[in-house]
Amino acid sequence: MDNRDAVREFLASRRARITPEQAGLPDYGGRRRVPGLRRAEVALLAGVSPDYYVRLERGNLSGVSDSVLEAVARALQLDDAERSHLHDLARTANDSPRARRRTVRHQVRPAIQQLIDAMTDAPTFVRNGRLDVLAANPLGFALYSPAFATPQRPPNLARFCFLDPAAGDFYPNWDDAANTTVALLRTEAGRDPYDKALTDLVGELVTRSEDFRTRWAAHNVRLHQTGVKHFHHPVVGRLSLSFEAMPLPADPGLTMTAYHAEPGSPTHDSLRLLASWAKTTV
């Protein structure tokens, strides 16, 4: 197994979105057979030969230097998430077969569970790169109660988003939630395309959801570290929560996400109500 298809489709999709004007190149008119830049134009901007760039876009990143990757990233105007993804694809292409691993089964250490349980006013959970929710504090369980309603353990936020009808109500901006979900899985696939559980999950979602299939083909990636999320909880209604997503350095592959509300805001009052409701459901 290799990642040539992912490399080829990612580079081609990034090239297709840039016009000559956006790249600072003259456009002499005429009908273009392809959207965006031509391969030769990307090669010119990156300072490599056209033949060499063609080799890259055919999916062969083996042996490519960091300086060339950075030049291609600049030519394609990649953002930070896309640049990181390109480097991940190159690293995977250069991995020896022994470096390729199968499914990693993460476990949440007791100390992490104790830490998130101590965060009584902030809904908090721990997930892996496949978006399996491996641990949560009581308020986190309460916030994501629609996702935890499934008997499957651990619950998976991607399956919930695309396969559970309740997600359409839970995420008032479902399109944004869906785009983010797919971008996170695509980012993880770049880091580790040999994770069998991830491959199986993507295969299931591609087969069962046209919405997922369309988004997956776009090859969009994202760094999901901070921001605001909107929910419509079945018990307390609308919630607008800021979040911080923090990788756990001692537990590679795990991310802790904590939410908080602006003090005095309607969402802050709703969180208190949610905490009271959580106590009655234990």
C-alpha positions as CSV (number, residue, x, y, z in Angstrom):
1,M,0.0,0.0,0.0
2,D,1.2,3.5,-0.8
3,N,-0.2,7.0,-0.7
4,R,0.4,8.0,-4.4
5,D,-3.3,8.5,-5.0
6,A,-3.7,10.9,-2.1
7,V,-0.6,12.9,-3.1
8,R,-1.8,13.1,-6.7
9,E,-5.3,14.2,-5.9
10,F,-4.2,16.6,-3.2
11,L,-1.7,18.5,-5.4
12,A,-4.0,18.5,-8.4
13,S,-6.9,19.9,-6.3
14,R,-4.7,22.7,-4.9
15,R,-3.4,23.6,-8.3
16,A,-6.9,23.7,-9.8
17,R,-8.1,26.4,-7.4
18,I,-5.4,29.0,-8.3
19,T,-5.8,31.3,-11.3
20,P,-2.7,32.8,-13.1
21,E,-3.8,36.2,-11.8
22,Q,-3.8,35.0,-8.2
23,A,-0.3,33.5,-8.7
24,G,1.0,36.7,-10.3
25,L,1.4,35.2,-13.7
26,P,0.4,36.8,-17.0
27,D,-2.7,35.3,-18.6
28,Y,-2.6,35.6,-22.3
29,G,-6.1,34.5,-22.8
30,G,-7.3,31.5,-24.7
31,R,-9.2,28.5,-23.6
32,R,-7.5,26.5,-20.8
33,R,-8.0,22.8,-20.8
34,V,-7.7,22.6,-17.1
35,P,-8.9,24.8,-14.3
36,G,-6.3,26.8,-12.4
37,L,-2.6,26.7,-13.0
38,R,-0.9,24.4,-15.5
39,R,1.8,22.0,-14.1
40,A,4.5,23.9,-15.9
41,E,3.3,27.1,-14.2
42,V,3.6,25.5,-10.8
43,A,7.0,24.3,-11.6
44,L,8.1,27.8,-12.7
45,L,6.8,29.3,-9.4
46,A,8.4,26.5,-7.3
47,G,11.8,26.8,-9.1
48,V,11.8,23.2,-10.3
49,S,11.8,21.6,-13.7
50,P,8.4,20.8,-15.3
51,D,9.4,17.1,-15.5
52,Y,10.2,17.1,-11.8
53,Y,6.9,18.6,-10.8
54,V,5.0,16.2,-13.0
55,R,6.7,13.4,-11.1
56,L,5.6,14.9,-7.8
57,E,2.0,15.3,-9.0
58,R,1.9,11.8,-10.2
59,G,2.2,10.9,-6.5
60,N,5.9,10.3,-6.1
61,L,7.2,12.2,-3.1
62,S,9.9,9.7,-2.2
63,G,13.2,11.5,-1.5
64,V,11.8,15.0,-1.9
65,S,13.6,17.6,0.3
66,D,11.9,19.9,2.7
67,S,13.1,22.9,0.7
68,V,11.3,21.6,-2.4
69,L,8.2,20.9,-0.4
70,E,8.2,24.4,0.9
71,A,8.7,25.8,-2.6
72,V,5.7,23.8,-3.9
73,A,3.7,24.9,-0.8
74,R,4.4,28.6,-1.6
75,A,3.6,28.1,-5.3
76,L,0.3,26.5,-4.5
77,Q,-0.4,29.1,-1.7
78,L,-1.0,26.4,0.9
79,D,-2.2,27.4,4.3
80,D,-0.6,26.0,7.5
81,A,-2.8,22.9,7.6
82,E,-2.2,22.1,3.9
83,R,1.5,22.7,4.2
84,S,1.7,20.3,7.2
85,H,-0.4,17.8,5.3
86,L,2.0,17.9,2.3
87,H,4.9,17.2,4.7
88,D,2.9,14.4,6.3
89,L,2.3,12.8,2.8
90,A,6.0,13.1,2.0
91,R,7.1,11.6,5.3
92,T,4.7,8.6,4.8
93,A,6.1,8.2,1.2
94,N,9.6,7.9,2.7
95,D,8.7,5.5,5.5
96,S,10.1,2.1,5.3
97,P,7.7,-0.8,5.4
98,R,8.7,-1.5,9.0
99,A,7.7,2.0,10.0
100,R,4.2,1.4,8.8
101,R,1.9,0.5,11.6
102,R,-1.5,-0.9,11.9
103,T,-4.4,0.2,14.1
104,V,-3.3,1.9,17.3
105,R,-5.6,1.3,20.2
106,H,-5.4,4.3,22.5
107,Q,-6.2,4.3,26.1
108,V,-6.8,7.2,28.4
109,R,-4.6,7.2,31.4
110,P,-6.3,7.5,34.8
111,A,-4.5,10.8,35.5
112,I,-6.1,12.3,32.3
113,Q,-9.5,11.1,33.4
114,Q,-9.0,12.6,36.8
115,L,-7.9,15.9,35.2
116,I,-10.9,16.2,33.0
117,D,-13.3,15.2,35.8
118,A,-11.8,18.1,37.9
119,M,-13.0,20.5,35.2
120,T,-16.5,20.7,36.5
121,D,-17.6,23.8,34.6
122,A,-16.2,23.0,31.2
123,P,-17.5,20.2,29.0
124,T,-14.3,18.2,28.1
125,F,-13.6,15.1,26.2
126,V,-10.6,13.2,24.8
127,R,-10.6,11.8,21.3
128,N,-8.2,10.1,18.9
129,G,-7.5,11.1,15.3
130,R,-10.3,8.9,14.0
131,L,-12.7,11.0,16.2
132,D,-13.5,8.2,18.6
133,V,-14.5,9.8,21.9
134,L,-12.4,7.8,24.5
135,A,-13.2,9.7,27.7
136,A,-15.3,12.7,28.9
137,N,-16.2,14.4,32.1
138,P,-19.9,14.5,33.2
139,L,-20.6,17.8,31.5
140,G,-18.9,16.5,28.3
141,F,-21.1,13.4,28.4
142,A,-24.1,15.7,28.9
143,L,-23.2,18.0,26.0
144,Y,-22.7,15.2,23.6
145,S,-25.5,13.0,24.9
146,P,-27.1,12.6,21.4
147,A,-23.8,11.1,20.2
148,F,-23.6,8.9,23.2
149,A,-27.1,7.6,22.6
150,T,-25.7,5.0,20.2
151,P,-24.8,1.7,21.7
152,Q,-21.5,1.6,19.8
153,R,-18.4,2.1,22.0
154,P,-16.4,4.2,21.7
155,P,-18.8,6.6,20.0
156,N,-17.4,8.1,16.8
157,L,-18.2,11.7,16.0
158,A,-17.8,11.2,12.2
159,R,-20.4,8.3,12.2
160,F,-22.7,10.5,14.3
161,C,-22.3,13.5,12.0
162,F,-23.0,11.6,8.8
163,L,-25.1,8.6,9.7
164,D,-27.2,9.7,12.7
165,P,-30.3,11.8,11.8
166,A,-30.0,13.4,15.3
167,A,-26.9,15.2,14.1
168,G,-28.9,17.5,11.8
169,D,-30.6,18.9,14.9
170,F,-27.6,18.8,17.2
171,Y,-25.4,20.9,14.8
172,P,-27.4,24.0,13.7
173,N,-24.6,24.7,11.2
174,W,-24.5,21.1,10.0
175,D,-22.5,21.9,6.8
176,D,-19.7,23.5,8.8
177,A,-19.7,20.6,11.2
178,A,-19.6,18.1,8.3
179,N,-16.8,20.0,6.5
180,T,-14.7,20.1,9.7
181,T,-15.3,16.4,10.4
182,V,-14.1,15.4,7.0
183,A,-11.1,17.7,7.1
184,L,-10.0,16.3,10.4
185,L,-10.2,12.7,9.1
186,R,-8.4,13.7,5.9
187,T,-5.6,15.3,8.0
188,E,-5.3,12.2,10.1
189,A,-5.2,10.0,6.9
190,G,-2.2,12.1,5.8
191,R,-0.4,11.4,9.1
192,D,-1.2,7.7,9.1
193,P,-2.7,6.2,6.0
194,Y,-1.9,2.7,7.4
195,D,-4.3,2.9,10.4
196,K,-6.7,0.1,9.4
197,A,-9.5,1.3,11.7
198,L,-9.3,4.7,10.0
199,T,-9.3,3.2,6.6
200,D,-12.3,1.0,7.5
201,L,-14.1,4.1,8.9
202,V,-13.6,6.1,5.8
203,G,-14.6,3.2,3.6
204,E,-17.8,2.8,5.6
205,L,-18.7,6.5,5.4
206,V,-17.8,6.7,1.7
207,T,-20.2,3.8,1.0
208,R,-23.0,4.9,3.2
209,S,-23.0,8.7,2.9
210,E,-23.0,10.7,-0.4
211,D,-22.4,13.9,1.7
212,F,-19.3,12.4,3.1
213,R,-18.1,11.0,-0.2
214,T,-18.4,14.4,-1.9
215,R,-16.4,16.1,0.9
216,W,-13.8,13.4,1.1
217,A,-13.0,13.8,-2.6
218,A,-12.2,17.5,-2.1
219,H,-9.1,16.7,-0.1
220,N,-9.5,19.6,2.3
221,V,-7.6,19.5,5.6
222,R,-7.7,21.7,8.7
223,L,-6.0,22.5,11.9
224,H,-8.7,22.5,14.5
225,Q,-7.2,24.1,17.6
226,T,-9.5,26.9,18.7
227,G,-12.7,28.5,17.7
228,V,-16.4,28.6,18.4
229,K,-18.9,25.8,18.0
230,H,-22.7,26.0,17.9
231,F,-25.0,23.3,19.2
232,H,-28.7,22.8,19.7
233,H,-29.0,20.5,22.7
234,P,-32.2,18.6,23.1
235,V,-32.5,19.6,26.8
236,V,-31.1,23.2,27.0
237,G,-31.4,24.5,23.5
238,R,-28.9,26.7,21.7
239,L,-25.3,26.8,22.9
240,S,-22.4,28.9,21.5
241,L,-19.2,27.6,23.1
242,S,-15.6,28.5,22.6
243,F,-13.2,25.6,22.5
244,E,-9.5,24.8,22.8
245,A,-8.2,21.5,21.3
246,M,-4.9,20.5,22.9
247,P,-2.8,17.5,21.9
248,L,-1.6,15.4,24.8
249,P,2.2,15.2,24.4
250,A,2.5,12.2,26.7
251,D,-0.2,10.4,24.7
252,P,0.6,10.7,21.0
253,G,-2.5,10.7,18.9
254,L,-4.9,11.9,21.6
255,T,-6.4,15.4,21.8
256,M,-8.3,16.9,24.7
257,T,-11.0,19.4,23.8
258,A,-12.5,21.7,26.4
259,Y,-15.4,24.1,25.9
260,H,-16.3,27.3,27.8
261,A,-19.0,30.0,27.7
262,E,-18.7,33.7,28.2
263,P,-19.5,34.5,31.8
264,G,-23.0,36.0,32.1
265,S,-24.0,34.9,28.7
266,P,-27.2,32.9,27.9
267,T,-25.0,29.9,27.1
268,H,-23.3,30.2,30.5
269,D,-26.7,29.9,32.1
270,S,-27.6,27.0,29.9
271,L,-24.4,25.2,30.8
272,R,-25.4,25.4,34.5
273,L,-28.7,24.0,33.6
274,L,-27.0,21.2,31.6
275,A,-24.8,20.4,34.6
276,S,-27.9,20.1,36.8
277,W,-29.5,17.8,34.2
278,A,-26.4,15.7,34.0
279,K,-26.6,15.0,37.8
280,T,-30.1,13.7,37.4
281,T,-29.1,11.3,34.6
282,V,-26.2,9.6,36.4
